Amino acid sequence: MKSYQKSGNLFERAKEIIPGGVNSPVRACRSVGTDPVFIEKALGSKLTDADGNEYIDYIGSWGPMILGHSHPSVISAIEQVLKRGTSFGAPVDLEVELAELIIDAVPAIEKVRMVNSGTEATMSAIRVARGVTGRDTIVKFDGCYHGHADSFLVAAGSGVATLGIAGSPGVPEAVIAHTMSLPYNDIETFISVMEKSGDSIAAVIVEPVAGNMGLVPPAKNFLGTLRQETAKHGCLLIFDEVMTGFRVSYGGAQTLYNINPDMSCFGKIVGGGLPVGAYGGRKDIMSQVAPEGPVYQAGTLSGNPIAMAAGIATLKEIKKPGFYEALENSSSRLAQGLEQAAVATDSKAVLNRVGSMVGLFLTDQAVTNFEDAKTSDLDKFAAYYRKMFERGIYLAPSQFEALFVSAAHSDQDIDDTISAAESVLNELND
């Protein structure tokens, strides 16, 4: 019998001094009816909690650990830069090198600004879009989560959906009035809105592959329509690739689907697991950012040497020949195995996948948008999560999150995961 005593004690202490006992809401595991475990260490595909229990990890720090945890190249890069210092509040060569790597990988980016989180990247991109266009209105899509800036907490996915929060108190009505949220993958509705209001819209922001309502791929022609209509009406198209950037392909979803947005937001992988974000785009747009232009954005720790070093090391590793082919094979094996487990147990389940992002929905209908995702059996998912956890499989504690496969996941890891899933689904159907 596994013990969780140390984690339990830590959680009780945390609840007294940290809201909900966690520093990010979904970690509290409330929607799956359990308490979180506290992680002691991580290596490769495995996590070990404070009580010594080991798990095969499919969260990967919510996406960035594409190489697996504690990859030698990343750890070495961090150790080397630590000898130089941790933060200077001044330019450093490493931020130039990482910026060059990003620009080389992403055709739509000609200039890039480093920030400290995905939220900061999307928030800054929206400010730039409004400054460049002189317009106020932003269009997003239901179930797409772009961080916790005020403008984005309207029909958001991820933690907001998991916790059942409709928007959030503290967000002024005046801010919400400038945000429109439309159904993801609904081309007709989008065209209709653009015909009516397109000339007053500053930007359309989208997860090109939605990962915060579970994993939902873009419908055929959806991204192309966004590109065509935004160009037609003179508003900017922003791809939020905080999750998909360098994960679904080296150049992100925009390279995978051959769509060039006006601006792009990155995070996660470009910092090798350290706190980092980035936003970039065409030169004429990014030249409007201070000090080159009038749109202000700043950050004391932006471009700090530790995060830059980790990002450089990660991007160099994943650029090596054969990396994405091997990751695609592992991801495909996992997705096919989970789908077969559902079929073998006569379970209502839908499996979506793009690259190394996987989504398993406990529903019997295709999932193409947030409303479809919400047809999932949340009680059954909570039971599924708990039973998989007991078997040492560490999943996101929410039906509305994607799973992430890393290069460190072995064939045995994947086989064990599939076997556990089939066993759990059998139990839930008895």
C-alpha positions in Angstrom: 0.0 0.0 0.0 1.4 3.4 -1.0 1.9 6.0 1.6 1.2 9.7 0.9 1.8 10.9 4.5 4.6 13.4 3.7 2.6 14.9 0.8 -0.4 15.1 3.0 1.5 16.9 5.7 3.0 19.4 3.2 -0.5 20.1 1.7 -1.9 20.8 5.2 0.9 23.3 5.8 0.5 24.8 2.4 -3.2 25.4 2.8 -2.6 27.6 5.8 -0.3 30.0 3.9 -1.0 29.6 0.1 -4.4 30.0 -1.4 -5.8 26.5 -1.9 -2.4 25.1 -0.9 -1.1 25.5 -4.5 0.5 28.2 -6.6 -1.6 27.4 -9.7 -5.3 26.2 -9.4 -5.5 23.0 -11.4 -2.7 21.5 -9.2 -5.1 21.3 -6.3 -6.7 18.3 -8.0 -10.2 19.3 -6.8 -12.0 18.3 -10.0 -10.7 14.7 -9.7 -11.6 14.4 -6.0 -8.1 14.0 -4.5 -5.3 15.9 -3.0 -2.0 16.7 -4.8 1.2 14.9 -4.2 4.4 17.0 -3.7 7.2 16.2 -6.1 10.6 15.5 -4.7 12.6 14.9 -7.9 12.3 14.1 -11.6 14.4 12.2 -14.1 13.7 11.2 -17.7 10.0 10.2 -17.9 9.6 9.7 -14.2 8.6 11.7 -11.2 9.2 10.8 -7.5 7.0 12.3 -4.8 7.9 13.2 -1.2 7.0 9.7 0.0 9.1 8.0 -2.6 6.3 6.9 -5.0 7.3 6.9 -8.6 5.1 7.9 -11.6 5.3 7.8 -15.4 4.8 11.5 -16.1 2.5 12.8 -18.9 2.3 16.4 -17.7 5.9 17.2 -18.3 5.6 20.5 -16.3 2.6 21.2 -18.6 4.5 20.8 -21.8 8.1 22.1 -21.7 9.8 18.8 -20.9 9.9 17.5 -24.4 13.4 16.0 -23.7 12.2 14.5 -20.4 13.2 15.7 -17.0 16.8 16.7 -16.0 18.2 16.1 -19.5 22.0 16.2 -19.3 22.5 18.9 -21.9 20.0 21.2 -20.2 21.4 20.6 -16.7 24.9 21.1 -18.0 24.0 24.4 -19.7 22.3 25.7 -16.5 25.3 24.6 -14.4 27.7 26.5 -16.7 25.8 29.7 -16.7 25.4 29.7 -12.9 29.1 30.3 -12.7 28.5 33.6 -14.5 25.6 34.7 -12.3 21.8 34.3 -12.1 20.4 37.6 -13.3 22.0 40.9 -14.5 19.1 43.1 -15.4 21.2 43.9 -18.5 21.7 42.4 -21.9 23.5 39.1 -22.2 24.8 37.2 -25.2 22.5 34.2 -24.5 19.3 36.1 -25.2 20.6 37.1 -28.6 21.5 33.4 -29.4 18.1 32.1 -28.3 16.4 34.9 -30.3 18.3 33.8 -33.4 17.4 30.2 -32.9 13.7 31.1 -32.7 13.7 33.4 -35.7 15.6 30.7 -37.7 13.0 28.1 -36.8 9.8 30.2 -37.3 9.5 31.9 -40.7 6.8 34.3 -39.6 9.0 35.8 -36.9 11.5 38.6 -37.9 11.9 40.1 -34.4 11.2 38.6 -31.0 11.0 39.9 -27.4 11.8 37.6 -24.5 9.5 37.7 -21.4 8.9 35.6 -18.4 5.7 33.6 -19.0 3.2 32.6 -21.6 0.6 35.0 -20.0 3.1 37.9 -20.3 3.7 37.0 -23.9 0.0 36.9 -24.9 -0.8 40.0 -22.9 2.1 41.9 -24.5 1.1 40.7 -28.0 -2.4 42.0 -27.5 -1.1 45.4 -26.4 1.1 45.6 -29.4 -1.8 44.7 -31.7 -4.0 47.4 -30.2 -1.2 49.9 -30.5 -0.4 49.1 -34.1 -4.0 49.0 -35.3 -5.5 51.7 -33.1 -8.4 49.4 -32.4 -9.6 47.9 -29.1 -11.6 44.7 -29.8 -10.0 41.2 -29.4 -11.5 38.0 -30.8 -10.6 34.7 -29.0 -12.2 31.3 -29.1 -14.2 29.4 -26.5 -12.1 27.0 -24.5 -8.8 28.5 -25.7 -6.7 29.6 -22.7 -4.2 32.4 -23.2 -3.1 33.0 -19.7 -4.8 34.9 -16.9 -4.6 38.5 -18.2 -8.0 40.2 -17.8 -8.8 40.2 -21.6 -8.5 36.5 -21.8 -10.7 35.2 -18.9 -13.8 35.1 -21.1 -15.0 31.5 -22.0 -11.5 30.3 -21.1 -10.6 26.6 -21.0 -8.1 24.8 -18.8 -8.2 25.7 -15.1 -11.2 28.1 -15.5 -13.2 25.2 -17.0 -11.9 22.7 -14.5 -12.9 24.8 -11.5 -16.2 25.9 -13.0 -15.3 29.6 -12.9 -17.3 31.7 -15.4 -14.7 34.3 -16.2 -13.4 35.7 -12.9 -14.3 38.3 -10.3 -11.9 41.2 -10.5 -12.2 41.6 -14.3 -13.9 44.9 -15.2 -16.9 44.8 -17.4 -15.2 47.4 -19.6 -12.4 45.0 -20.3 -14.8 42.1 -21.1 -16.7 44.5 -23.5 -13.7 44.5 -25.7 -13.3 40.7 -25.9 -15.4 38.5 -28.2 -15.3 34.7 -27.8 -16.4 32.6 -30.6 -16.8 28.8 -31.1 -13.5 27.1 -32.0 -13.5 25.6 -35.5 -16.7 27.3 -36.5 -15.8 28.9 -39.8 -19.2 30.2 -40.7 -19.7 32.1 -37.4 -16.2 33.6 -37.7 -16.8 34.9 -41.2 -20.1 36.3 -40.2 -18.6 38.2 -37.2 -15.7 39.5 -39.4 -18.2 40.7 -42.0 -20.1 42.7 -39.4 -17.2 43.8 -37.1 -13.9 43.1 -38.7 -12.9 46.7 -39.3 -13.1 47.4 -35.5 -11.1 44.3 -34.4 -7.5 44.7 -33.4 -6.5 41.1 -33.4 -7.7 37.5 -33.5 -5.8 35.3 -31.1 -6.1 31.5 -31.3 -4.4 28.3 -30.1 -3.7 26.8 -33.5 -4.0 23.4 -31.9 -6.2 23.8 -28.8 -4.7 22.2 -25.7 -6.7 23.8 -23.0 -10.1 22.2 -23.6 -8.3 18.8 -23.9 -6.5 18.3 -27.2 -8.6 19.6 -30.2 -7.0 19.9 -33.7 -8.0 22.7 -36.0 -10.7 21.8 -38.6 -9.8 21.8 -42.2 -9.6 25.4 -43.6 -10.1 26.9 -40.1 -6.7 28.4 -39.7 -6.6 29.4 -43.4 -9.9 31.2 -43.0 -8.6 33.1 -39.9 -5.6 34.2 -42.0 -7.7 35.2 -45.0 -10.3 37.2 -43.0 -7.9 39.0 -40.7 -5.8 40.1 -43.7 -8.9 41.3 -45.5 -10.0 43.5 -42.5 -6.6 44.8 -41.5 -6.5 43.1 -38.1 -3.6 41.0 -36.8 -3.7 37.2 -36.5 -1.9 36.0 -33.4 -1.0 32.4 -32.9 -0.7 31.4 -29.2 2.0 28.7 -29.5 2.9 28.7 -25.9 2.0 25.1 -25.8 2.4 24.0 -29.4 5.6 25.9 -30.2 8.5 23.5 -30.9 6.3 20.6 -29.7 4.0 19.7 -32.7 7.0 20.5 -35.0 10.3 22.4 -34.8 8.7 25.6 -36.1 5.4 25.1 -34.3 1.9 24.6 -35.5 2.3 27.4 -38.0 5.0 25.4 -39.8 3.0 22.2 -39.5 -0.1 23.8 -41.1 1.8 26.3 -43.3 0.1 29.4 -42.0 2.0 32.6 -41.3 0.4 34.6 -38.5 1.3 38.3 -37.9 2.4 37.6 -34.4 3.3 34.5 -32.4 3.6 33.8 -28.7 5.9 31.1 -27.3 6.8 29.7 -23.9 7.4 26.3 -22.2 9.9 24.6 -24.5 11.8 27.8 -25.5 12.9 28.0 -21.8 13.8 24.4 -21.4 11.4 24.1 -18.4 12.4 27.4 -16.8 10.0 30.4 -16.5 10.1 32.0 -19.9 8.0 33.4 -22.7 8.5 35.2 -26.0 6.4 37.1 -28.5 7.4 38.1 -32.0 6.3 38.8 -35.5 7.0 40.9 -38.6 9.6 43.7 -38.2 7.1 46.5 -38.9 4.9 45.3 -36.0 7.7 44.5 -33.5 9.4 47.8 -34.3 6.5 49.4 -32.5 7.7 47.9 -29.1 9.7 50.2 -26.8 12.3 51.4 -26.9 12.2 51.3 -30.7 8.5 52.3 -30.7 5.8 53.7 -28.5 4.2 50.5 -27.2 5.6 49.9 -23.7 6.5 46.5 -22.2 9.4 45.7 -19.9 10.6 43.0 -17.5 13.5 42.9 -15.0 14.1 39.1 -15.5 13.3 39.0 -19.2 16.2 37.3 -21.0 17.8 36.1 -17.8 20.9 33.9 -18.5 19.6 30.8 -16.7 16.4 30.5 -18.7 18.2 31.5 -22.0 20.8 28.8 -21.5 18.2 26.1 -20.8 16.2 27.2 -23.9 19.3 27.2 -26.1 20.3 23.7 -25.0 16.7 22.4 -25.5 16.3 23.8 -29.0 19.7 22.5 -30.1 18.8 19.0 -28.9 15.3 18.9 -30.5 16.8 20.2 -33.8 19.0 17.0 -34.2 18.0 14.7 -37.1 15.4 12.1 -36.3 14.2 13.7 -33.0 10.7 14.5 -34.2 10.4 11.2 -36.1 11.1 9.2 -32.9 8.8 11.4 -30.9 6.0 10.9 -33.4 6.4 7.1 -33.3 6.2 7.1 -29.5 3.2 9.4 -29.5 1.4 7.4 -32.1 2.0 4.2 -30.2 0.5 5.7 -27.0 -2.5 7.2 -28.8 -3.3 4.0 -30.8 -2.9 1.9 -27.6 -5.2 4.1 -25.6 -7.8 4.0 -28.4 -7.5 0.2 -28.6 -7.9 0.0 -24.8 -11.2 1.9 -25.1 -12.4 -0.3 -27.9 -11.4 -3.5 -26.0 -13.3 -2.4 -22.9 -16.3 -1.0 -24.9 -15.7 2.4 -23.3 -17.1 5.7 -24.5 -13.9 7.5 -25.4 -12.6 9.8 -28.2 -8.9 10.1 -28.8 -7.4 13.2 -30.5 -3.7 13.7 -31.3 -1.4 16.2 -33.0 2.3 15.3 -32.7 3.2 14.6 -29.1 0.1 16.2 -27.7 -2.7 13.7 -26.9 -6.3 14.1 -25.7 -8.5 11.4 -24.3 -12.2 12.4 -23.9 -14.6 10.2 -22.0 -17.5 10.9 -24.4 -19.1 9.1 -27.4 -19.1 12.0 -29.8 -16.4 13.6 -31.8 -14.7 16.5 -30.1 -14.1 19.5 -32.3 -14.8 22.4 -29.9 -15.3 23.3 -26.3 -19.0 22.4 -26.3 -18.1 18.9 -27.5 -15.4 18.6 -24.9 -18.0 19.4 -22.2 -20.0 16.3 -23.1 -17.3 14.2 -21.4 -18.3 12.3 -18.3 -16.4 14.3 -15.7 -17.2 11.9 -12.8 -15.9 9.0 -14.8 -12.8 10.9 -15.7 -12.1 11.7 -12.1 -12.4 8.0 -11.3 -10.1 7.2 -14.2 -7.6 9.7 -13.1 -7.5 8.3 -9.5 -7.1 4.7 -10.6 -4.4 5.5 -13.2 -2.6 7.5 -10.4 -2.7 4.5 -8.1 -1.0 2.5 -10.9 1.8 5.1 -11.2 0.5 7.0 -14.2 0.7 10.8 -13.7 -1.9 12.5 -15.8 -3.2 16.1 -15.8 -5.9 16.3 -13.1 -8.5 17.7 -15.6 -10.5 16.4 -18.5 -9.7 19.7 -20.2 -5.9 19.3 -20.5 -3.7 17.6 -23.0 -1.1 14.8 -22.3 2.5 15.3 -23.4 4.8 12.6 -24.6 8.6 13.2 -24.3 11.6 11.8 -25.9 12.4 10.1 -22.6 9.2 7.9 -22.6 10.4 4.4 -23.4 8.4 1.6 -25.1 8.0 0.0 -21.7 6.6 3.3 -20.3 4.0 3.4 -23.1 3.1 -0.3 -22.8 2.7 0.0 -19.1 0.4 3.1 -19.6 -1.7 1.3 -22.1 -2.0 -1.8 -19.9 -3.0 0.4 -17.0 -5.6 2.2 -19.0 -7.3 -1.0 -20.2 -7.4 -2.3 -16.7 -8.9 0.9 -15.3 -11.5 1.2 -18.0 -12.5 -2.4 -17.4 -12.9 -1.7 -13.7 -15.0 1.5 -14.4 -17.3 -0.5 -16.7 -18.0 -3.3 -14.3 
